[in-house]
């Protein structure tokens, strides 16, 4: 599953917690560690607009 976090990196943990909670409600089980993909360049993007993809593999 893939989730999108928009905002400062300091708040990334909040989005990850919500992502795992959503998976649990949907009855999905993570099968591996999550992957964070940093889409925006923090040198050119305001913190409030930073985009990070959170990818959590789930059992099929």
N, C-alpha and C positions, 0 to 999 in steps of 0.2 A: 504494500500500500504506500501511497505517496501523499505527503501533506506539505503545505506551504506555510512557512513562517515569514511574515513581513514585519520588520522592526529590528531593534538593536539586538546584538548577540546575547546581551545579558538576560534577555527575556526568552531566549530559545528553550530553556528548560521548562518553562510554563507550557509552551506549545507541545513539547515532547510528552509531558505528563498527560495533556489533553488527548494527544494522539493515541497513547496506550489505553486510556480510559475508553475512547471511542471504539478501539479494536475489541476490548473486553465486552462492551455492550453489544457489539455485532456478533459476538461469539467466535472471534478470530484469535488465533494464538500466534504470537511472534515466533519465528523459528531461528532467527539469527540476530546478530547485533544490527542496530540501525546504522544508516549511512547518512551523513550530512553533506549536502552539496551546496557550496556557497556560490550563488549565482551572481550577486552584485559585487562590485569592487568597492571595498570600504574606503579606499582613497578618493573615490569620485562620487560616492553615494551618501546622502545624509543617513544617519543611523535609523531614523524612522522609516526609511524606504528600503533598507537592506532586505534582500530576498534570499531565503535559504530553503532548499528542498530537504525534507526529512523522508527517507525511504526506509520502510520497515518490512522486511520479508515476512510473510505469514505462511503457516502450514496450509496445504491445500486439501 
